[in-house]
Amino acid sequence: MTRRVLVTTDYLRPGDEVDRFLREAGLETTHLPMAGRRDPARLVAALAGIEGALVANEPMSADVLARAPELRAVVRTGVGYDSIDVVAAARLGITVSNLPGVNANAVAEYTMGLLLAGARRLVQSARGVANGAWPREDGHELRGSTLGLVGYGASARAVVPLARAFGMHVVCTTGVTVRDDPAVRFVELPELLAVSDYVSVHTSLTDRTRGLLGESAFARMKPTALLVNTARGAIVDEDALAGAVRSGRIAGAALDVVREEPLPPDSPLRGVDGIVVYSHLAGQTAEARAAAGRQGAEELVAALEGRAKFAVNADLITHVRK
């Protein structure tokens, strides 16, 4: 019997390289691109008879997973996997994999783009010109400033040489025990917040990091500081951030990710001068997408054969679905 797999990542299409690879591996593919929010019932229906899934930020809750009795492996075409209940998956014998570092270069370059845009107020300038004005406010140079990295994963490590090339000093706070980068000074979070001109978030979303940057964190930052987030929106308390920027407690924020995507009409981030929200594009380059699709397909085939390389819940699984 042919095994069936579901592909929801929106840039993967029937007949492309990934689709051909999966079919050559003996799998029957079904594509249901995720574009915005999706009713969980529709996802459950799509998972009927599916053994493996190659997914975007699909919200795969415990309820959804429990209602997909044939599902054996889920692979995220990216790094973050907080949209998947990995504990529930493990309990059901489903492996969940991500692709660590697959888009690190893309995220690092994008981070530098946000830093430059924020330092020189490029979005505000372009907006002003579009509205008939001719803004001429001073910006700031990155050279000589301090960049604080929250997290030391692949994307943060890729940022370091780029920031150093711009003449920035780099500090970092992390729980990683191996800290062998002489270009980085490792500090605790309170010191990082106090000394940084730019704070860039690169940590994963966990119970510990949810709401990590809130009112008390913003109170420690310089009033001239800019917050950049390319990690996960829920790491930042958005109400506290909006209040901090409105009051001048910090200068502004460039956010590629937000708590709820797409950004809802009633978000506290809307209409705040100094806060610019982008549409989750940090890892979206042609090169990163090609790598993610290819590596994701390889991991899915491997997982279905019981040899997943990047399973994030392997240590929790006590049985594997047959």
Secondary structure, 3 states (H helix, E strand, C coil): CCEEEEECCCCCCCCCHHHHHHHHCCEEEEECCCCCCCCHHHHHHHCCCCCEEEECCCCECHHHHHCCCCCCEEEECCCCCCCECHHHHHHCCCEEECCCCCCHHHHHHHHHHHHHHHHHCHHHHHHHHHCCCCCCCCCCCCCCCEEEEECCCHHHHHHHHHHHHCCCEEEEECCCCCCCCCCEEECCHHHHHHHCCEEEECCCCCCCCCCCECHHHHHHCCCCCEEEECCCHHHECHHHHHHHHHCCCCCEEEECCCCCCCCCCCCCCCCCCCEEECCCCCCCCHHHHHHHHHHHHHHHHHHHCCCCCCECCHHHCCCCCC
